[in-house]
Amino acid sequence: MVAELMKFWLSTRIVQIYYTKLLFANEKIDEIKIAPNPFSNELLLQISEPVFYKVLDILGNQLESGYCNSNLYIGQKLKSGIYILEVRDKNSSKTIKILKR
């Protein structure tokens, strides 16, 4: 019982820390477009400058990642749910909530 409570507390703290990171991320990437959101099959990521991207589940587990020069379709292998798209260039980052139906 104590071990289960400790696991729950620890996982809750990790999620809280992760969301704090999301709230205070440096978001200077302006020229990013995603469509459609929510999406059924795939999500089009359009960017004006080269970036790295990551798709995370709500617990912070990385499910997909890669490099994007201009246009890229992502999310084909994701199951229905809420995800976090994190896009980073060399100086800044942007975090976007995405939904797959």
N, CA, C and O atoms as CSV, one atom per row, in Angstrom:
chain,resi,resn,atom,element,x,y,z
A,1,MET,N,N,0.829,-1.195,0.000
A,1,MET,CA,C,0.000,0.000,0.000
A,1,MET,C,C,0.873,1.259,0.000
A,1,MET,O,O,0.630,2.179,-0.782
A,2,VAL,N,N,1.878,1.306,0.864
A,2,VAL,CA,C,2.771,2.464,0.934
A,2,VAL,C,C,3.531,2.620,-0.377
A,2,VAL,O,O,3.713,3.737,-0.862
A,3,ALA,N,N,3.978,1.500,-0.954
A,3,ALA,CA,C,4.701,1.554,-2.227
A,3,ALA,C,C,3.804,2.096,-3.336
A,3,ALA,O,O,4.258,2.875,-4.174
A,4,GLU,N,N,2.536,1.689,-3.346
A,4,GLU,CA,C,1.603,2.190,-4.366
A,4,GLU,C,C,1.359,3.681,-4.194
A,4,GLU,O,O,1.296,4.418,-5.178
A,5,LEU,N,N,1.220,4.128,-2.953
A,5,LEU,CA,C,1.037,5.566,-2.695
A,5,LEU,C,C,2.260,6.350,-3.126
A,5,LEU,O,O,2.126,7.430,-3.702
A,6,MET,N,N,3.445,5.834,-2.861
A,6,MET,CA,C,4.675,6.512,-3.274
A,6,MET,C,C,4.764,6.598,-4.790
A,6,MET,O,O,5.157,7.633,-5.326
A,7,LYS,N,N,4.399,5.508,-5.500
A,7,LYS,CA,C,4.408,5.519,-6.966
A,7,LYS,C,C,3.455,6.585,-7.495
A,7,LYS,O,O,3.801,7.339,-8.405
A,8,PHE,N,N,2.248,6.645,-6.919
A,8,PHE,CA,C,1.262,7.622,-7.354
A,8,PHE,C,C,1.766,9.039,-7.100
A,8,PHE,O,O,1.665,9.900,-7.973
A,9,TRP,N,N,2.307,9.283,-5.909
A,9,TRP,CA,C,2.812,10.605,-5.587
A,9,TRP,C,C,3.933,10.996,-6.539
A,9,TRP,O,O,3.962,12.120,-7.041
A,10,LEU,N,N,4.861,10.063,-6.790
A,10,LEU,CA,C,5.986,10.344,-7.670
A,10,LEU,C,C,5.503,10.628,-9.085
A,10,LEU,O,O,5.962,11.587,-9.705
A,11,SER,N,N,4.584,9.817,-9.614
A,11,SER,CA,C,4.093,10.049,-10.974
A,11,SER,C,C,3.334,11.364,-11.047
A,11,SER,O,O,3.419,12.063,-12.057
A,12,THR,N,N,2.597,11.717,-10.007
A,12,THR,CA,C,1.885,12.993,-9.968
A,12,THR,C,C,2.876,14.155,-9.974
A,12,THR,O,O,2.663,15.139,-10.682
A,13,ARG,N,N,3.940,14.059,-9.208
A,13,ARG,CA,C,4.955,15.121,-9.166
A,13,ARG,C,C,5.628,15.272,-10.530
A,13,ARG,O,O,5.870,16.393,-10.977
A,14,ILE,N,N,5.930,14.164,-11.189
A,14,ILE,CA,C,6.572,14.234,-12.500
A,14,ILE,C,C,5.663,14.948,-13.484
A,14,ILE,O,O,6.126,15.796,-14.247
A,15,VAL,N,N,4.381,14.621,-13.481
A,15,VAL,CA,C,3.426,15.290,-14.381
A,15,VAL,C,C,3.352,16.772,-14.050
A,15,VAL,O,O,3.329,17.601,-14.960
A,16,GLN,N,N,3.313,17.129,-12.760
A,16,GLN,CA,C,3.261,18.539,-12.384
A,16,GLN,C,C,4.511,19.278,-12.852
A,16,GLN,O,O,4.412,20.396,-13.359
A,17,ILE,N,N,5.669,18.675,-12.691
A,17,ILE,CA,C,6.909,19.298,-13.147
A,17,ILE,C,C,6.891,19.465,-14.650
A,17,ILE,O,O,7.309,20.504,-15.161
A,18,TYR,N,N,6.412,18.453,-15.376
A,18,TYR,CA,C,6.351,18.518,-16.832
A,18,TYR,C,C,5.436,19.655,-17.277
A,18,TYR,O,O,5.796,20.419,-18.173
A,19,TYR,N,N,4.259,19.779,-16.664
A,19,TYR,CA,C,3.355,20.849,-17.054
A,19,TYR,C,C,3.911,22.216,-16.679
A,19,TYR,O,O,3.663,23.185,-17.397
A,20,THR,N,N,4.642,22.329,-15.596
A,20,THR,CA,C,5.305,23.584,-15.260
A,20,THR,C,C,6.290,23.949,-16.362
A,20,THR,O,O,6.388,25.111,-16.755
A,21,LYS,N,N,7.025,22.945,-16.863
A,21,LYS,CA,C,7.953,23.185,-17.963
A,21,LYS,C,C,7.196,23.711,-19.185
A,21,LYS,O,O,7.666,24.625,-19.861
A,22,LEU,N,N,6.025,23.132,-19.466
A,22,LEU,CA,C,5.240,23.585,-20.612
A,22,LEU,C,C,4.804,25.038,-20.446
A,22,LEU,O,O,4.843,25.812,-21.403
A,23,LEU,N,N,4.392,25.408,-19.246
A,23,LEU,CA,C,3.895,26.760,-19.026
A,23,LEU,C,C,4.976,27.821,-19.182
A,23,LEU,O,O,4.685,28.949,-19.580
A,24,PHE,N,N,6.226,27.468,-18.871
A,24,PHE,CA,C,7.284,28.458,-18.906
A,24,PHE,C,C,8.247,28.278,-20.078
A,24,PHE,O,O,9.340,28.845,-20.072
A,25,ALA,N,N,7.854,27.501,-21.074
A,25,ALA,CA,C,8.730,27.293,-22.234
A,25,ALA,C,C,8.896,28.604,-23.002
A,25,ALA,O,O,7.985,29.431,-23.049
A,26,ASN,N,N,10.058,28.775,-23.593
A,26,ASN,CA,C,10.346,29.939,-24.416
A,26,ASN,C,C,9.664,29.737,-25.766
A,26,ASN,O,O,10.056,28.849,-26.523
A,27,GLU,N,N,8.656,30.541,-26.081
A,27,GLU,CA,C,7.865,30.311,-27.286
A,27,GLU,C,C,8.047,31.449,-28.284
A,27,GLU,O,O,7.179,32.313,-28.411
A,28,LYS,N,N,9.170,31.451,-28.990
A,28,LYS,CA,C,9.445,32.496,-29.966
A,28,LYS,C,C,9.293,32.018,-31.399
A,28,LYS,O,O,9.464,32.813,-32.323
A,29,ILE,N,N,8.980,30.760,-31.617
A,29,ILE,CA,C,8.761,30.263,-32.975
A,29,ILE,C,C,7.383,30.747,-33.417
A,29,ILE,O,O,6.369,30.321,-32.865
A,30,ASP,N,N,7.344,31.625,-34.398
A,30,ASP,CA,C,6.075,32.229,-34.819
A,30,ASP,C,C,5.480,31.585,-36.061
A,30,ASP,O,O,4.263,31.414,-36.147
A,31,GLU,N,N,6.301,31.233,-37.001
A,31,GLU,CA,C,5.809,30.758,-38.292
A,31,GLU,C,C,5.603,29.244,-38.312
A,31,GLU,O,O,6.272,28.531,-39.061
A,32,ILE,N,N,4.680,28.763,-37.491
A,32,ILE,CA,C,4.344,27.346,-37.477
A,32,ILE,C,C,2.841,27.199,-37.683
A,32,ILE,O,O,2.041,27.908,-37.074
A,33,LYS,N,N,2.480,26.270,-38.549
A,33,LYS,CA,C,1.069,25.985,-38.799
A,33,LYS,C,C,0.872,24.479,-38.708
A,33,LYS,O,O,1.669,23.700,-39.231
A,34,ILE,N,N,-0.197,24.087,-38.039
A,34,ILE,CA,C,-0.565,22.686,-38.007
A,34,ILE,C,C,-2.018,22.570,-38.446
A,34,ILE,O,O,-2.853,23.396,-38.077
A,35,ALA,N,N,-2.315,21.548,-39.232
A,35,ALA,CA,C,-3.679,21.383,-39.724
A,35,ALA,C,C,-3.904,19.933,-40.109
A,35,ALA,O,O,-2.975,19.285,-40.591
A,36,PRO,N,N,-5.068,19.414,-39.921
A,36,PRO,CA,C,-6.128,19.943,-39.047
A,36,PRO,C,C,-5.859,19.556,-37.603
A,36,PRO,O,O,-5.142,18.588,-37.346
A,37,ASN,N,N,-6.405,20.275,-36.685
A,37,ASN,CA,C,-6.310,19.923,-35.272
A,37,ASN,C,C,-7.668,20.174,-34.643
A,37,ASN,O,O,-8.048,21.332,-34.468
A,38,PRO,N,N,-8.411,19.139,-34.297
A,38,PRO,CA,C,-8.066,17.724,-34.197
A,38,PRO,C,C,-7.948,17.071,-35.580
A,38,PRO,O,O,-8.475,17.574,-36.573
A,39,PHE,N,N,-7.228,15.917,-35.611
A,39,PHE,CA,C,-7.014,15.203,-36.866
A,39,PHE,C,C,-7.405,13.740,-36.714
A,39,PHE,O,O,-7.488,13.212,-35.605
A,40,SER,N,N,-7.644,13.093,-37.864
A,40,SER,CA,C,-8.055,11.686,-37.853
A,40,SER,C,C,-6.927,10.761,-38.284
A,40,SER,O,O,-6.689,9.736,-37.644
A,41,ASN,N,N,-6.231,11.109,-39.359
A,41,ASN,CA,C,-5.177,10.239,-39.891
A,41,ASN,C,C,-3.780,10.790,-39.669
A,41,ASN,O,O,-2.914,10.109,-39.119
A,42,GLU,N,N,-3.566,12.027,-40.099
A,42,GLU,CA,C,-2.247,12.636,-39.987
A,42,GLU,C,C,-2.389,14.137,-39.827
A,42,GLU,O,O,-3.414,14.724,-40.175
A,43,LEU,N,N,-1.354,14.739,-39.300
A,43,LEU,CA,C,-1.322,16.168,-39.020
A,43,LEU,C,C,-0.216,16.790,-39.858
A,43,LEU,O,O,0.913,16.300,-39.859
A,44,LEU,N,N,-0.529,17.862,-40.569
A,44,LEU,CA,C,0.466,18.555,-41.390
A,44,LEU,C,C,1.150,19.626,-40.548
A,44,LEU,O,O,0.503,20.527,-40.013
A,45,LEU,N,N,2.456,19.511,-40.443
A,45,LEU,CA,C,3.287,20.488,-39.742
A,45,LEU,C,C,3.976,21.325,-40.808
A,45,LEU,O,O,4.775,20.807,-41.588
A,46,GLN,N,N,3.668,22.627,-40.845
A,46,GLN,CA,C,4.277,23.561,-41.795
A,46,GLN,C,C,5.092,24.571,-41.002
A,46,GLN,O,O,4.597,25.188,-40.060
A,47,ILE,N,N,6.341,24.727,-41.397
A,47,ILE,CA,C,7.252,25.608,-40.657
A,47,ILE,C,C,8.122,26.369,-41.646
A,47,ILE,O,O,8.444,25.852,-42.716
A,48,SER,N,N,8.503,27.586,-41.298
A,48,SER,CA,C,9.291,28.413,-42.210
A,48,SER,C,C,10.800,28.247,-42.023
A,48,SER,O,O,11.584,28.727,-42.841
A,49,GLU,N,N,11.208,27.565,-40.945
A,49,GLU,CA,C,12.633,27.363,-40.670
A,49,GLU,C,C,12.829,25.925,-40.177
A,49,GLU,O,O,11.897,25.346,-39.621
A,50,PRO,N,N,13.994,25.343,-40.362
A,50,PRO,CA,C,14.232,23.966,-39.908
A,50,PRO,C,C,14.085,23.837,-38.390
A,50,PRO,O,O,14.603,24.660,-37.634
A,51,VAL,N,N,13.372,22.791,-37.956
A,51,VAL,CA,C,13.147,22.544,-36.535
A,51,VAL,C,C,13.198,21.050,-36.234
A,51,VAL,O,O,13.066,20.213,-37.126
A,52,PHE,N,N,13.390,20.743,-34.969
A,52,PHE,CA,C,13.209,19.394,-34.459
A,52,PHE,C,C,11.838,19.352,-33.801
A,52,PHE,O,O,11.400,20.342,-33.213
A,53,TYR,N,N,11.156,18.213,-33.896
A,53,TYR,CA,C,9.849,18.096,-33.251
A,53,TYR,C,C,9.779,16.809,-32.443
A,53,TYR,O,O,10.481,15.839,-32.727
A,54,LYS,N,N,8.918,16.820,-31.428
A,54,LYS,CA,C,8.627,15.644,-30.616
A,54,LYS,C,C,7.132,15.601,-30.364
A,54,LYS,O,O,6.499,16.635,-30.150
A,55,VAL,N,N,6.571,14.406,-30.388
A,55,VAL,CA,C,5.187,14.202,-29.988
A,55,VAL,C,C,5.232,13.399,-28.697
A,55,VAL,O,O,5.828,12.323,-28.640
A,56,LEU,N,N,4.588,13.939,-27.654
A,56,LEU,CA,C,4.591,13.330,-26.329
A,56,LEU,C,C,3.172,12.989,-25.907
A,56,LEU,O,O,2.226,13.681,-26.285
A,57,ASP,N,N,3.016,11.919,-25.121
A,57,ASP,CA,C,1.709,11.674,-24.534
A,57,ASP,C,C,1.572,12.576,-23.308
A,57,ASP,O,O,2.497,13.319,-22.978
A,58,ILE,N,N,0.430,12.515,-22.636
A,58,ILE,CA,C,0.200,13.460,-21.535
A,58,ILE,C,C,1.061,13.171,-20.314
A,58,ILE,O,O,1.128,13.992,-19.398
A,59,LEU,N,N,1.725,12.006,-20.288
A,59,LEU,CA,C,2.654,11.707,-19.199
A,59,LEU,C,C,4.083,12.110,-19.525
A,59,LEU,O,O,4.977,11.969,-18.691
A,60,GLY,N,N,4.300,12.613,-20.743
A,60,GLY,CA,C,5.629,13.059,-21.125
A,60,GLY,C,C,6.464,12.024,-21.852
A,60,GLY,O,O,7.639,12.264,-22.129
A,61,ASN,N,N,5.874,10.865,-22.169
A,61,ASN,CA,C,6.596,9.835,-22.919
A,61,ASN,C,C,6.697,10.240,-24.382
A,61,ASN,O,O,5.696,10.612,-24.994
A,62,GLN,N,N,7.882,10.172,-24.941
A,62,GLN,CA,C,8.094,10.535,-26.346
A,62,GLN,C,C,7.615,9.395,-27.241
A,62,GLN,O,O,8.047,8.252,-27.093
A,63,LEU,N,N,6.716,9.722,-28.172
A,63,LEU,CA,C,6.142,8.725,-29.067
A,63,LEU,C,C,6.648,8.855,-30.494
A,63,LEU,O,O,6.682,7.878,-31.242
A,64,GLU,N,N,7.038,10.055,-30.864
A,64,GLU,CA,C,7.500,10.323,-32.231
A,64,GLU,C,C,8.429,11.524,-32.179
A,64,GLU,O,O,8.244,12.421,-31.357
A,65,SER,N,N,9.422,11.542,-33.049
A,65,SER,CA,C,10.312,12.698,-33.115
A,65,SER,C,C,10.978,12.730,-34.480
A,65,SER,O,O,10.989,11.739,-35.211
A,66,GLY,N,N,11.531,13.883,-34.805
A,66,GLY,CA,C,12.222,13.993,-36.075
A,66,GLY,C,C,12.614,15.418,-36.391
A,66,GLY,O,O,12.586,16.299,-35.532
A,67,TYR,N,N,12.978,15.622,-37.636
A,67,TYR,CA,C,13.462,16.902,-38.145
A,67,TYR,C,C,12.522,17.351,-39.262
A,67,TYR,O,O,12.105,16.536,-40.085
A,68,CYS,N,N,12.194,18.613,-39.296
A,68,CYS,CA,C,11.289,19.149,-40.313
A,68,CYS,C,C,11.927,20.374,-40.954
A,68,CYS,O,O,12.325,21.306,-40.255
A,69,ASN,N,N,12.025,20.375,-42.292
A,69,ASN,CA,C,12.536,21.532,-43.030
A,69,ASN,C,C,11.437,22.504,-43.407
A,69,ASN,O,O,11.612,23.716,-43.280
A,70,SER,N,N,10.299,21.987,-43.871
A,70,SER,CA,C,9.210,22.872,-44.288
A,70,SER,C,C,7.852,22.231,-44.025
A,70,SER,O,O,7.113,22.711,-43.165
A,71,ASN,N,N,7.500,21.166,-44.737
A,71,ASN,CA,C,6.217,20.497,-44.562
A,71,ASN,C,C,6.453,19.036,-44.207
A,71,ASN,O,O,7.293,18.369,-44.811
A,72,LEU,N,N,5.705,18.543,-43.222
A,72,LEU,CA,C,5.865,17.167,-42.786
A,72,LEU,C,C,4.540,16.673,-42.219
A,72,LEU,O,O,3.876,17.381,-41.463
A,73,TYR,N,N,4.162,15.455,-42.589
A,73,TYR,CA,C,2.982,14.818,-42.014
A,73,TYR,C,C,3.422,13.965,-40.830
A,73,TYR,O,O,4.342,13.155,-40.943
A,74,ILE,N,N,2.760,14.155,-39.700
A,74,ILE,CA,C,3.101,13.419,-38.485
A,74,ILE,C,C,1.843,12.793,-37.891
A,74,ILE,O,O,0.725,13.128,-38.281
A,75,GLY,N,N,2.042,11.883,-36.947
A,75,GLY,CA,C,0.931,11.341,-36.169
A,75,GLY,C,C,0.205,10.160,-36.771
A,75,GLY,O,O,-0.827,9.749,-36.241
A,76,GLN,N,N,0.713,9.591,-37.875
A,76,GLN,CA,C,0.017,8.491,-38.522
A,76,GLN,C,C,-0.125,7.270,-37.613
A,76,GLN,O,O,-1.137,6.572,-37.682
A,77,LYS,N,N,0.862,7.002,-36.767
A,77,LYS,CA,C,0.866,5.795,-35.934
A,77,LYS,C,C,0.259,6.012,-34.546
A,77,LYS,O,O,0.179,5.072,-33.755
A,78,LEU,N,N,-0.165,7.231,-34.245
A,78,LEU,CA,C,-0.735,7.512,-32.928
A,78,LEU,C,C,-2.144,6.949,-32.816
A,78,LEU,O,O,-2.883,6.895,-33.800
A,79,LYS,N,N,-2.507,6.532,-31.615
A,79,LYS,CA,C,-3.878,6.127,-31.321
A,79,LYS,C,C,-4.682,7.381,-30.994
A,79,LYS,O,O,-4.109,8.450,-30.782
A,80,SER,N,N,-5.986,7.256,-30.952
A,80,SER,CA,C,-6.835,8.389,-30.581
A,80,SER,C,C,-6.458,8.882,-29.191
A,80,SER,O,O,-6.252,8.083,-28.278
A,81,GLY,N,N,-6.369,10.198,-29.031
A,81,GLY,CA,C,-6.049,10.762,-27.724
A,81,GLY,C,C,-5.494,12.165,-27.807
A,81,GLY,O,O,-5.424,12.755,-28.885
A,82,ILE,N,N,-5.098,12.696,-26.661
A,82,ILE,CA,C,-4.528,14.037,-26.545
A,82,ILE,C,C,-3.016,13.897,-26.448
A,82,ILE,O,O,-2.506,13.066,-25.696
A,83,TYR,N,N,-2.308,14.712,-27.211
A,83,TYR,CA,C,-0.848,14.666,-27.259
A,83,TYR,C,C,-0.286,16.072,-27.180
A,83,TYR,O,O,-1.011,17.058,-27.310
A,84,ILE,N,N,1.007,16.145,-26.967
A,84,ILE,CA,C,1.710,17.418,-26.918
A,84,ILE,C,C,2.753,17.418,-28.024
A,84,ILE,O,O,3.594,16.522,-28.098
A,85,LEU,N,N,2.692,18.425,-28.880
A,85,LEU,CA,C,3.675,18.608,-29.941
A,85,LEU,C,C,4.651,19.678,-29.478
A,85,LEU,O,O,4.259,20.809,-29.194
A,86,GLU,N,N,5.913,19.315,-29.406
A,86,GLU,CA,C,6.952,20.263,-29.007
A,86,GLU,C,C,7.859,20.500,-30.208
A,86,GLU,O,O,8.417,19.554,-30.763
A,87,VAL,N,N,8.004,21.743,-30.604
A,87,VAL,CA,C,8.816,22.129,-31.755
A,87,VAL,C,C,9.943,23.014,-31.256
A,87,VAL,O,O,9.704,23.979,-30.529
A,88,ARG,N,N,11.193,22.686,-31.649
A,88,ARG,CA,C,12.364,23.445,-31.186
A,88,ARG,C,C,13.267,23.807,-32.350
A,88,ARG,O,O,13.545,22.982,-33.221
A,89,ASP,N,N,13.721,25.057,-32.352
A,89,ASP,CA,C,14.823,25.427,-33.233
A,89,ASP,C,C,16.039,25.631,-32.331
A,89,ASP,O,O,16.017,25.218,-31.171
A,90,LYS,N,N,17.085,26.252,-32.837
A,90,LYS,CA,C,18.301,26.369,-32.023
A,90,LYS,C,C,18.158,27.340,-30.856
A,90,LYS,O,O,18.941,27.271,-29.909
A,91,ASN,N,N,17.170,28.251,-30.898
A,91,ASN,CA,C,17.051,29.260,-29.853
A,91,ASN,C,C,15.752,29.239,-29.056
A,91,ASN,O,O,15.683,29.856,-27.993
A,92,SER,N,N,14.732,28.554,-29.535
A,92,SER,CA,C,13.432,28.656,-28.876
A,92,SER,C,C,12.625,27.379,-29.058
A,92,SER,O,O,13.032,26.458,-29.766
A,93,SER,N,N,11.474,27.350,-28.403
A,93,SER,CA,C,10.592,26.196,-28.522
A,93,SER,C,C,9.139,26.645,-28.464
A,93,SER,O,O,8.826,27.735,-27.986
A,94,LYS,N,N,8.268,25.790,-28.956
A,94,LYS,CA,C,6.832,26.047,-28.912
A,94,LYS,C,C,6.149,24.734,-28.601
A,94,LYS,O,O,6.525,23.689,-29.132
A,95,THR,N,N,5.144,24.785,-27.740
A,95,THR,CA,C,4.415,23.607,-27.318
A,95,THR,C,C,2.953,23.773,-27.703
A,95,THR,O,O,2.343,24.806,-27.427
A,96,ILE,N,N,2.391,22.746,-28.345
A,96,ILE,CA,C,1.017,22.820,-28.853
A,96,ILE,C,C,0.287,21.537,-28.474
A,96,ILE,O,O,0.815,20.440,-28.659
A,97,LYS,N,N,-0.920,21.672,-27.947
A,97,LYS,CA,C,-1.745,20.497,-27.659
A,97,LYS,C,C,-2.408,20.051,-28.962
A,97,LYS,O,O,-2.980,20.867,-29.686
A,98,ILE,N,N,-2.326,18.748,-29.258
A,98,ILE,CA,C,-2.967,18.208,-30.452
A,98,ILE,C,C,-3.882,17.052,-30.047
A,98,ILE,O,O,-3.678,16.413,-29.014
A,99,LEU,N,N,-4.883,16.798,-30.873
A,99,LEU,CA,C,-5.879,15.768,-30.576
A,99,LEU,C,C,-6.069,14.887,-31.792
A,99,LEU,O,O,-6.353,15.373,-32.887
A,100,LYS,N,N,-5.910,13.578,-31.592
A,100,LYS,CA,C,-6.205,12.624,-32.660
A,100,LYS,C,C,-7.517,11.954,-32.327
A,100,LYS,O,O,-7.701,11.436,-31.225
A,101,ARG,N,N,-8.437,11.965,-33.291
A,101,ARG,CA,C,-9.759,11.345,-33.100
A,101,ARG,C,C,-9.718,9.870,-33.389
A,101,ARG,O,O,-10.738,9.190,-33.280
